């Protein structure tokens, strides 16, 4: 089991509110579920400019959970290079909504959303 003690004190309510918005707006969860979704997944990139924990796939998934809600495993985070990771969401519409946020910041980290460009 992964050590998530670094996430003590994190506020996950912004992510829960965003997940609720996505469910009501798109009638879908934000994360892609293979074999369940009728639409192709959509890939985004996040880059961390500030963080108070070691960046790895598990910690990035929890950071995504804090800002976007959902089960941390549902984003299928993948390390690209340095402080950048890719992740998938359920559809292009949801991906573009996330991209429109531009960034997310809290006392524990700051990240920026980017479109995937191969």
Secondary structure, DSSP 8 states (H G I E B T S, - for coil): ----GGGTT---HHHHHHHHHHHHHHSS-SS--TTT-SS--EEEEEEEEEESS--SHHHHHHHHHHHH-S-GGGG--EEEETTEEEEEES-HHHHHHHHHT-EEE-SSEEEEEEE---
